[in-house]
Amino acid sequence: MFQLSMNMLYTAFFFFLLATIFYAVSITGKKFKNRRGEEHNKSALIGYFFSIGGFVFSLTYFITRWIAVGYAPVSNMFEYTTALGIAISLAFVIIYPIYKINYLGLFTMPVAMLIIAYASLFPTEKQALIAALQSHWLTIHVITTVIGQGILAIGFAAGLLYLVRVIDFTKASKKVKGVEFIMFSLIAVLAYVLVNIGFGLANYEAVFTYVDEQNNVAEMTYHVPPLIGPHEGELISDQGMSPLISTPANIRSGGVNMVVWSILTGLIIYWLLRLVLRKPLGGALQPIVKNVSPQLVDEISYRAIAIGFPVFTLGGLIFAMIWAQIAWTRFWGWDPKEVWALITFLFYAAYLHLRLSRGWHGEKSAWLCVVGFALIMFNLVFVNLVIAGLHSYA
């Protein structure tokens, strides 16, 4: 059952890849006419078919893994991040038939793929649940949260699509730099995947002893060269190199090291693409999305956030506080992930206020959609990998 679940996830990934390809063809390829002379885009229909297929296979993974491990598969970094990719595909499958905008598929499906690929780099084996996680609130709190974040991700994709469509990339400006930073961030996540795969194929492994927060001596294994080393670390394996700097005891050095590698590799990939294209990446995409209606994608981003925000609030704050009271006898403890969940809530609340009361439509709204999802990803990636806390998956 466990292997079946993983096979379903791999199949879902390739279905999302095929969906991306067909959505790209639907935008750049030839449209066909039916017997009444009306234009019909078969590629878009096929792309949506693969989107549905990818969601069905990913949902099958989720159910079969649940059966195999005996609890809702959202208890570690691999499971939660995979669930986020599934939630994004679910939100897209529901929203696409309403608006039938192929460009949204071209921007959404790669995000779902990238998140699932990122998840696959973490340990996939079953892990025993600690006492605090052995509760039905694990299912209620985390699944509600991840569904809310999946819907908010559609707001991000629509917001990014809007910015690529309307910004003038022929002139250097802060707006262009902002979009390029978003593009670089997505490339950095891809770089994370590539770096891990590359050193994994090389069987790289460096083992350190270090002193943890409780002043205990422990071991840590690096699967990429340690540019950033653990607190008072000492290399004990034959393979490896001396780190350039070490981290404090309360910082997860392995996570920091991977973030540094992702940034450095991402910069190399980004500037190689800039060199080949000879223009900003957003500018290279702009001709592809020239037929997008800015008003339509602005409406999509707003509606996605208007739906996703209360779902996220319910799961990420209300259910979380109830569970915290049951598990730790307190509603709030200023844990890093609690703080960032609150920041995310306040940000999206501010977005809705500015949208409804101050008339922040169009470009201003799109920027807020993008920044809001960046907060979600910061909480998922940086807080989990770098900052130690009760909620950290890593």
Buried (B, 14 or more C-beta within 10 A) or exposed (E): EBEBBBBBBEBBBBBBBBBBBBBBBBBEEEEEEEEEEEEEBBBBEBBBBBBBBBBBBBBBBBEBBBEBBEBBBBBBBBBBBBBBBBBBBBBBBEBBEEBEBBBBBBBBBBBBBBBBBBBBBBEBEBEEBEEBBEBEBBBBBBBBBBBBBBBBBBBBBBBBBBBBBBBEBEEEEEBBEBBBEBBBBBBBBBBBBBBBEEBEEEEBBBBBBBBBEEEEEEEBEBBBBBBBBBBBBEBEEEEBEEBEEBBEBEBBBBBBBBBBBBBEBBBEBBEEBBEEEEBBBBBBBBEBBEEBBBEBBBBBBBBBBBBBBBBBBBBBBEBBBBBBEEBEEEEBEEBBBBBBBBEBBEBBEEBBEBBEEEEBBEBBBBBBBBBBBBBBBBBBBBBBBBBBBEBBBB
